[in-house]
Amino acid sequence: MILKGVSAIVTGASQGLGVAIAETFVAEGASVLLCARTTSLVDDVCHRLSKNLADGQHVYGRTCVIAVPAQINAVMVEAHK
């Protein structure tokens, strides 16, 4: 687990490459904040990735359109918690 203790934000985390990146980060021990435009999809990925976490590891999901500055700011606030 080379990323134990590391936190990451993954955008586009509801499908394709974003999911693959999130899966890899979680498998390597990182805590991950998943962001995507579709709530139901990001929730599904978050739930799936949360099943086998190590102690102290977390996966969170957040709906976010990265073209909207206020939503990016909200994600940053969430990430700092």
Residue, then its C-alpha position, 0 to 999 in steps of 0.5 A: m500500500i504505497l499510498k497509505g495516508v495519502s488523500a486524493i480527489v478524483t474527478g470523472a469518477s463515475q465511469g471509465l478512466g476516473v473509476a479506474i484511477a479511483e480503484t487504483f488509489v483505493a487499492e494502494g491505500a489512499s483515501v479518495l473523494l470521488c467527484a462526478r456529475t451524476t449523483s447515482l453513479v458516483d454513489d454506486v462507485c463510492h459504495r463499491l469502493s468502500k467495501n474493502l477499506a483498510d483502517g483509517q481509509h475513507v471513500y467519499g462521493r460528491t456530485c460536482v460539475i467542474a465547470v461551475p466554480a462554486q461546486i469546485n469550491a464546495v469540493m475543496v471544503e469537503a476535501h479539507k474536512 
